[in-house]
């Protein structure tokens, strides 16, 4: 679950540090990562992120649709169960549920439970998109075969 926590933290930091002329959103930590349910090959993971939104607008993460690949093996798909809303001028905990749909239960589970999470995160490649909405405006951030670090850099560079 350490690798899932690292993936979620990197995605939240990358997503919250974007959105045009908005002030930077700070995600200081991700806590209370718990497997809520396991249904077939889908794992519902509940987590709470400590977030600071200094903006006068609430921010919604509408959708996460990402494929995770390690080498030539597809680990699975990461999606957001329900949209996440960060209130305006808010500092505090923001809960979310991420659904990890494993392509191969045996391979995916063993990768997630083994090795150094930071080294694994550097090897995992992400393809897909994150949909963020601020006020009336929405934006899709699309990624193709990028590491989490590359995704964070790409989003931070968009204004």
Backbone torsions as a table, in degrees:
resi	resn	phi	psi	omega
1	UNK	NA	-15.8	178.8
2	UNK	-61.7	-39.7	-179.3
3	UNK	-67.1	-37.8	177.8
4	UNK	-64.3	-43.7	178.4
5	UNK	-59.4	-43.8	179.8
6	UNK	-65.2	-42.1	178.6
7	UNK	-62.5	-47.3	-178.0
8	UNK	-63.5	-44.3	179.3
9	UNK	-60.7	-45.5	179.9
10	UNK	-63.6	-40.9	179.1
11	UNK	-66.3	-41.5	178.9
12	UNK	-65.6	-44.0	178.0
13	UNK	-61.2	-45.3	-179.7
14	UNK	-63.2	-43.9	-178.4
15	UNK	-68.1	-44.8	-175.4
16	UNK	-74.2	-16.2	-178.6
17	UNK	-90.4	14.5	-175.6
18	UNK	-116.5	-154.2	174.2
19	UNK	79.6	58.3	168.7
20	UNK	63.0	-128.0	-172.4
21	UNK	-88.4	13.2	178.9
22	UNK	-69.8	151.4	173.2
23	UNK	-68.1	154.1	-177.1
24	UNK	-63.6	136.5	174.3
25	UNK	-91.4	137.6	-178.2
26	UNK	-112.8	125.4	171.8
27	UNK	-109.7	107.6	-174.0
28	UNK	-84.9	-29.1	177.7
29	UNK	-167.7	161.9	174.6
30	UNK	-119.8	123.9	-176.5
31	UNK	-124.8	176.6	172.8
32	UNK	51.0	42.2	177.2
33	UNK	-76.3	117.3	-177.5
34	UNK	-137.6	140.4	173.2
35	UNK	-77.7	114.9	-176.9
36	UNK	-81.0	-45.7	179.7
37	UNK	-156.1	156.9	177.0
38	UNK	-130.1	112.7	-180.0
39	UNK	-123.7	105.3	-176.9
40	UNK	64.4	-119.8	179.6
41	UNK	-101.2	9.8	-180.0
42	UNK	-103.3	128.8	179.4
43	UNK	-114.8	117.9	174.1
44	UNK	-88.4	121.8	-177.1
45	UNK	-116.0	115.0	176.0
46	UNK	-88.8	142.0	177.7
47	UNK	-150.9	162.9	176.4
48	UNK	-129.7	126.1	178.8
49	UNK	-107.0	135.9	174.7
50	UNK	-84.2	114.9	-171.0
51	UNK	-126.6	143.2	172.2
52	UNK	-122.5	117.7	177.5
53	UNK	-114.1	101.9	-178.9
54	UNK	-83.8	4.6	-175.3
55	UNK	-86.2	159.0	177.7
56	UNK	-87.0	15.0	179.4
57	UNK	-131.4	143.0	173.8
58	UNK	-77.7	153.1	-178.6
59	UNK	-120.0	133.1	179.0
60	UNK	-116.8	129.9	167.8
61	UNK	-97.4	108.8	-172.5
62	UNK	-83.2	-38.6	-171.9
63	UNK	-156.7	139.9	169.7
64	UNK	-125.2	126.0	179.6
65	UNK	-139.1	91.0	-172.6
66	UNK	-127.8	138.3	172.1
67	UNK	-100.9	134.3	179.1
68	UNK	-111.5	129.5	-177.8
69	UNK	-128.7	138.5	174.8
70	UNK	-121.1	111.7	-174.5
71	UNK	65.8	-120.9	177.3
72	UNK	-105.0	3.3	-178.0
73	UNK	-99.3	125.4	175.2
74	UNK	-78.1	122.1	177.9
75	UNK	-75.4	-45.8	-178.6
76	UNK	159.5	-164.3	-175.6
77	UNK	-120.6	135.6	175.5
78	UNK	-106.0	127.1	176.7
79	UNK	-134.3	164.3	177.9
80	UNK	-100.1	126.8	-177.5
81	UNK	-67.1	-50.0	178.6
82	UNK	-132.3	154.0	179.1
83	UNK	-61.6	151.7	-179.4
84	UNK	-111.7	129.1	-179.9
85	UNK	-115.5	128.7	176.0
86	UNK	-109.8	112.5	-177.5
87	UNK	-61.3	156.4	177.9
88	UNK	-68.3	148.4	178.5
89	UNK	48.6	50.6	-171.4
90	UNK	-119.8	138.9	169.4
91	UNK	-132.4	121.1	-179.8
92	UNK	162.3	-163.3	-175.9
93	UNK	-87.6	138.7	176.8
94	UNK	-126.1	115.3	179.6
95	UNK	-83.0	152.0	176.1
96	UNK	-151.8	156.3	172.7
97	UNK	-123.9	121.1	178.2
98	UNK	-104.4	135.7	177.2
99	UNK	-105.3	120.9	175.9
100	UNK	-104.3	112.0	178.0
101	UNK	-100.2	105.5	-176.9
102	UNK	-76.0	132.1	177.5
103	UNK	-71.2	-43.9	-179.7
104	UNK	-130.5	107.2	-174.9
105	UNK	-54.5	-46.2	-176.3
106	UNK	-66.7	-49.7	-178.5
107	UNK	-67.6	-45.9	-178.3
108	UNK	-62.2	-45.9	179.3
109	UNK	-63.1	-41.4	-179.5
110	UNK	-68.5	-36.0	177.9
111	UNK	-66.5	-43.3	-178.1
112	UNK	-65.3	-29.8	-175.9
113	UNK	-95.1	-6.8	-175.5
114	UNK	-116.9	157.1	171.6
115	UNK	79.5	176.6	178.9
116	UNK	-78.8	120.7	-176.1
117	UNK	-58.5	-37.2	-179.3
118	UNK	-67.3	-40.8	178.0
119	UNK	-68.1	-40.2	177.5
120	UNK	-63.1	-41.7	-179.2
121	UNK	-62.8	-33.6	178.8
122	UNK	-70.7	-22.7	-178.5
123	UNK	-93.7	-20.0	-178.6
124	UNK	-77.9	131.7	-180.0
125	UNK	-107.6	139.2	-175.7
126	UNK	-116.0	136.5	173.2
127	UNK	-134.2	133.0	178.3
128	UNK	148.4	-154.8	-177.9
129	UNK	-146.4	158.0	174.8
130	UNK	-124.4	130.3	-179.8
131	UNK	-106.9	120.3	-179.4
132	UNK	-120.8	141.5	179.2
133	UNK	-129.9	133.1	175.6
134	UNK	-128.4	115.9	-176.7
135	UNK	62.6	-128.1	179.6
136	UNK	-87.3	-9.2	-172.9
137	UNK	-103.7	139.6	177.1
138	UNK	-124.3	160.2	179.7
139	UNK	-147.6	136.9	172.9
140	UNK	-99.2	132.5	171.7
141	UNK	-106.4	116.7	-177.4
142	UNK	-107.9	142.1	-177.0
143	UNK	-132.7	142.8	178.2
144	UNK	-135.3	113.7	175.7
145	UNK	50.0	54.9	-178.9
146	UNK	-121.8	151.6	174.1
147	UNK	-78.9	168.2	178.9
148	UNK	-62.2	-38.7	177.8
149	UNK	-62.4	-41.9	178.6
150	UNK	-65.2	-37.8	178.5
151	UNK	-64.1	-46.5	179.7
152	UNK	-60.7	-42.8	179.0
153	UNK	-64.3	-42.1	-179.5
154	UNK	-62.2	-45.5	-177.8
155	UNK	-70.4	-40.1	179.2
156	UNK	-62.3	-29.2	-178.5
157	UNK	-80.5	-7.3	-179.4
158	UNK	-94.3	124.6	177.0
159	UNK	-128.5	NA	NA
